[in-house]
Amino acid sequence: MSQHLLHAAQVGVVATLQCGKRAVVFAATHLKAKPGFEQKRLEQARVLLEIVGQARAEAAKASECVAVVVAGDFNEVPEQLAI
């Protein structure tokens, strides 16, 4: 298992679980909640996706199949950009 603790405040944790030729990249997040922080949530989501993408690319080097799961509290509605 490899993991990345994201240094940006309130972004999340990303871990890669490897089982033979298969891997799962799991990301858990809790984005900024307060009203008026929509831009901050968008920035946090971008950082999270960048790190998840890097973890997926790294896992793909040793895996035939890589699944990605992103879960958490996004503090947004589906119409917002961070989602």
Backbone as a chain_set.jsonl record, in Angstrom:
{"seq": "MSQHLLHAAQVGVVATLQCGKRAVVFAATHLKAKPGFEQKRLEQARVLLEIVGQARAEAAKASECVAVVVAGDFNEVPEQLAI", "coords": {"N": [[0.854, -1.18, 0.0], [0.575, 2.152, -0.868], [0.602, 5.569, 0.107], [-0.608, 8.936, 0.059], [-0.451, 11.859, 1.786], [-2.171, 14.722, 1.526], [-0.889, 17.94, 1.319], [-2.204, 20.376, 1.21], [-4.535, 22.21, 3.06], [-7.331, 20.514, 4.4], [-7.828, 18.775, 2.194], [-7.403, 15.916, 1.615], [-6.796, 12.318, 1.747], [-4.921, 9.973, -0.045], [-4.705, 6.669, -1.042], [-3.102, 3.76, -2.329], [-3.968, 0.527, -3.041], [-2.598, -2.561, -3.667], [-3.023, -5.641, -5.295], [-1.741, -8.331, -6.463], [-1.895, -8.175, -9.91], [-3.703, -6.155, -9.924], [-5.043, -3.002, -8.894], [-6.264, -0.556, -6.569], [-6.995, 2.771, -6.33], [-7.696, 4.81, -3.754], [-9.378, 7.624, -2.611], [-10.043, 9.898, -0.05], [-11.909, 12.652, 1.072], [-12.589, 15.91, 2.496], [-13.919, 18.678, 1.765], [-13.629, 22.277, 2.038], [-16.154, 23.858, 3.973], [-17.677, 26.216, 4.497], [-20.009, 28.809, 3.473], [-19.311, 30.898, 0.662], [-16.822, 29.981, 0.083], [-16.512, 28.76, -2.357], [-14.659, 28.913, -4.488], [-12.338, 28.074, -3.197], [-13.025, 25.402, -2.606], [-13.136, 24.433, -5.208], [-10.44, 24.69, -5.971], [-9.327, 22.895, -4.099], [-10.509, 20.498, -4.983], [-9.328, 20.282, -7.506], [-6.616, 19.907, -6.803], [-6.858, 17.476, -5.439], [-7.735, 15.775, -7.559], [-5.5, 15.917, -9.215], [-3.506, 14.652, -7.658], [-4.708, 12.128, -7.356], [-4.715, 11.336, -10.041], [-1.938, 11.136, -10.49], [-1.331, 9.075, -8.689], [-2.815, 7.023, -9.828], [-1.542, 6.741, -12.327], [0.976, 5.908, -11.485], [0.313, 3.46, -10.236], [-0.595, 2.082, -12.459], [1.686, 1.32, -13.767], [2.485, -1.092, -12.666], [0.283, -2.67, -12.797], [-2.453, -4.461, -14.288], [-5.019, -3.661, -14.187], [-6.609, -0.848, -12.927], [-8.575, 0.559, -10.536], [-10.43, 3.436, -9.467], [-11.514, 5.173, -6.646], [-13.237, 7.83, -5.33], [-14.211, 9.465, -2.514], [-16.182, 11.141, 0.009], [-16.891, 14.205, 1.799], [-17.991, 16.656, -0.07], [-19.143, 19.073, 0.223], [-20.763, 20.483, -1.59], [-23.206, 21.039, -4.17], [-24.528, 19.062, -6.888], [-24.492, 20.748, -9.175], [-22.367, 22.489, -8.919], [-18.986, 23.544, -9.633], [-16.883, 22.183, -8.321], [-17.752, 19.622, -8.045]], "CA": [[0.0, 0.0, 0.0], [1.241, 3.453, -0.826], [-0.376, 6.596, 0.426], [-0.204, 10.331, -0.06], [-1.195, 12.813, 2.599], [-2.138, 15.963, 0.772], [-0.43, 19.024, 2.189], [-3.151, 21.487, 1.22], [-5.475, 22.04, 4.166], [-8.66, 19.946, 4.162], [-8.017, 18.176, 0.873], [-7.706, 14.504, 1.756], [-5.794, 11.265, 1.809], [-4.989, 9.074, -1.189], [-3.971, 5.425, -0.805], [-3.177, 2.774, -3.404], [-3.916, -0.854, -2.577], [-2.168, -3.419, -4.762], [-3.249, -7.069, -5.085], [-1.305, -8.954, -7.702], [-1.858, -7.268, -11.063], [-4.818, -5.205, -9.803], [-4.834, -1.953, -7.898], [-7.349, 0.389, -6.319], [-6.601, 4.059, -5.77], [-8.814, 5.288, -2.949], [-9.181, 8.983, -2.098], [-11.071, 10.382, 0.869], [-11.757, 14.099, 1.179], [-13.584, 16.749, 3.174], [-13.621, 20.005, 1.257], [-14.041, 23.443, 2.838], [-17.611, 23.838, 4.074], [-18.379, 27.483, 4.717], [-20.482, 29.582, 2.311], [-18.336, 31.878, 0.214], [-15.549, 29.313, -0.19], [-16.682, 27.935, -3.559], [-13.394, 28.886, -5.231], [-11.407, 27.242, -2.42], [-13.409, 24.008, -2.837], [-12.732, 24.106, -6.569], [-8.989, 24.496, -5.909], [-9.084, 21.65, -3.377], [-10.894, 19.391, -5.866], [-8.295, 20.184, -8.544], [-5.438, 19.297, -6.174], [-7.191, 16.078, -5.187], [-7.732, 15.057, -8.834], [-4.116, 15.838, -9.685], [-2.823, 13.611, -6.882], [-5.333, 10.855, -7.735], [-4.193, 11.011, -11.366], [-0.553, 10.701, -10.319], [-1.361, 7.766, -8.028], [-3.317, 6.062, -10.82], [-0.475, 6.531, -13.311], [2.014, 5.11, -10.814], [-0.222, 2.114, -10.055], [-0.739, 1.453, -13.776], [2.986, 0.779, -14.172], [2.622, -2.453, -12.163], [-1.043, -3.276, -12.725], [-3.238, -4.622, -15.504], [-6.317, -3.03, -13.955], [-6.589, 0.118, -11.828], [-9.853, 1.202, -10.228], [-10.287, 4.652, -8.67], [-12.676, 5.525, -5.835], [-13.114, 9.111, -4.636], [-15.364, 9.58, -1.623], [-16.025, 12.122, 1.065], [-17.843, 15.295, 1.926], [-17.567, 17.688, -0.996], [-19.799, 20.33, 0.623], [-21.242, 21.112, -2.807], [-24.339, 20.407, -4.85], [-24.043, 18.557, -8.186], [-24.329, 21.782, -10.201], [-21.181, 23.288, -8.66], [-17.794, 23.141, -10.378], [-16.013, 21.263, -7.58], [-18.277, 18.268, -8.241]], "C": [[0.889, 1.229, 0.0], [0.18, 4.483, -0.501], [0.243, 7.971, 0.307], [-1.08, 11.132, 0.888], [-1.062, 14.145, 1.887], [-1.843, 17.125, 1.701], [-1.363, 20.219, 2.212], [-4.202, 21.212, 2.297], [-6.812, 21.486, 3.682], [-8.843, 19.331, 2.786], [-8.28, 16.692, 0.987], [-6.512, 13.603, 1.875], [-6.008, 10.374, 0.597], [-4.122, 7.862, -0.883], [-4.158, 4.505, -2.002], [-3.003, 1.395, -2.793], [-3.625, -1.741, -3.778], [-2.421, -4.873, -4.381], [-2.917, -7.772, -6.395], [-1.195, -7.929, -8.806], [-3.014, -6.268, -11.059], [-4.518, -4.197, -8.699], [-6.102, -1.124, -7.76], [-6.735, 1.635, -5.706], [-7.831, 4.59, -5.051], [-8.476, 6.671, -2.412], [-10.357, 9.347, -1.204], [-10.827, 11.872, 1.086], [-12.845, 14.716, 2.048], [-13.242, 18.185, 2.783], [-14.191, 21.094, 2.161], [-15.552, 23.626, 2.8], [-18.296, 25.202, 4.041], [-18.844, 28.145, 3.421], [-19.438, 30.642, 1.946], [-16.98, 31.272, -0.126], [-15.637, 28.416, -1.423], [-15.387, 27.819, -4.356], [-12.366, 28.014, -4.516], [-11.726, 25.761, -2.625], [-12.989, 23.553, -4.229], [-11.221, 23.849, -6.623], [-8.649, 23.187, -5.206], [-9.412, 20.435, -4.245], [-9.853, 19.204, -6.963], [-7.029, 19.523, -8.001], [-5.682, 17.81, -5.954], [-7.133, 15.267, -6.484], [-6.33, 14.922, -9.41], [-3.371, 14.708, -8.97], [-3.397, 12.231, -7.209], [-4.819, 10.412, -9.101], [-2.761, 10.511, -11.311], [-0.494, 9.308, -9.693], [-1.83, 6.692, -9.002], [-2.236, 5.731, -11.844], [0.637, 5.662, -12.723], [1.55, 3.663, -10.645], [-0.31, 1.366, -11.378], [0.57, 0.856, -14.274], [3.137, -0.688, -13.775], [1.306, -3.225, -12.168], [-1.665, -3.414, -14.104], [-4.551, -3.866, -15.409], [-6.194, -2.095, -12.757], [-7.974, 0.732, -11.693], [-9.563, 2.436, -9.368], [-11.596, 4.919, -7.953], [-12.365, 6.845, -5.138], [-14.385, 9.292, -3.816], [-15.111, 10.686, -0.605], [-17.137, 13.138, 1.091], [-17.339, 16.45, 1.071], [-18.17, 19.049, -0.662], [-20.251, 21.162, -0.578], [-22.489, 20.402, -3.285], [-23.859, 20.007, -6.242], [-23.806, 19.624, -9.259], [-23.045, 22.605, -10.031], [-19.949, 22.709, -9.347], [-16.928, 22.13, -9.644], [-16.475, 19.818, -7.719], [-17.992, 17.855, -9.658]], "O": [[1.838, 1.325, 0.778], [-0.999, 4.292, -0.798], [1.455, 8.144, 0.438], [-2.307, 11.087, 0.8], [0.047, 14.634, 1.674], [-2.475, 17.272, 2.747], [-1.317, 21.008, 3.156], [-4.695, 20.09, 2.415], [-7.355, 21.94, 2.675], [-9.954, 19.371, 2.258], [-9.308, 16.23, 0.493], [-5.38, 14.044, 2.074], [-7.145, 10.054, 0.249], [-2.956, 7.997, -0.514], [-5.226, 4.468, -2.613], [-2.013, 1.126, -2.112], [-4.326, -1.678, -4.789], [-2.078, -5.297, -3.277], [-3.729, -7.798, -7.32], [-0.49, -6.93, -8.667], [-3.275, -5.611, -12.067], [-3.839, -4.497, -7.717], [-6.899, -1.004, -8.69], [-6.042, 1.565, -4.691], [-8.879, 4.794, -5.663], [-7.412, 6.871, -1.825], [-11.516, 9.133, -1.559], [-9.688, 12.305, 1.261], [-13.885, 14.107, 2.296], [-12.385, 18.822, 3.396], [-15.112, 20.857, 2.942], [-16.165, 23.56, 1.735], [-19.431, 25.294, 3.575], [-18.167, 28.059, 2.396], [-18.774, 31.204, 2.817], [-16.082, 31.983, -0.578], [-14.916, 27.424, -1.522], [-15.056, 26.739, -4.845], [-11.606, 27.294, -5.164], [-10.817, 24.949, -2.797], [-12.538, 22.422, -4.409], [-10.779, 22.889, -7.255], [-7.779, 22.447, -5.665], [-8.671, 19.452, -4.24], [-9.53, 18.069, -7.314], [-6.437, 18.674, -8.667], [-4.819, 16.982, -6.246], [-6.544, 14.186, -6.507], [-6.012, 13.908, -10.031], [-2.688, 13.906, -9.608], [-2.643, 11.265, -7.325], [-4.52, 9.234, -9.296], [-2.407, 9.562, -12.011], [0.297, 8.464, -10.115], [-1.305, 5.579, -9.003], [-2.041, 4.565, -12.187], [1.17, 4.783, -13.401], [2.323, 2.736, -10.889], [-0.121, 0.15, -11.418], [0.553, -0.034, -15.125], [3.828, -1.448, -14.453], [1.225, -4.317, -11.605], [-1.433, -2.585, -14.984], [-5.129, -3.477, -16.424], [-5.728, -2.502, -11.693], [-8.482, 1.349, -12.629], [-8.575, 2.474, -8.634], [-12.663, 4.897, -8.566], [-11.357, 6.967, -4.442], [-15.493, 9.276, -4.354], [-13.975, 11.107, -0.39], [-18.191, 12.951, 0.482], [-16.384, 17.137, 1.435], [-17.747, 20.066, -1.211], [-20.135, 22.387, -0.579], [-22.788, 19.29, -2.85], [-22.874, 20.561, -6.73], [-22.995, 19.415, -10.161], [-22.682, 23.353, -10.938], [-19.888, 21.508, -9.61], [-16.293, 21.293, -10.286], [-15.686, 18.892, -7.534], [-18.342, 16.745, -10.06]]}, "num_chains": 1, "name": "protein.A"}
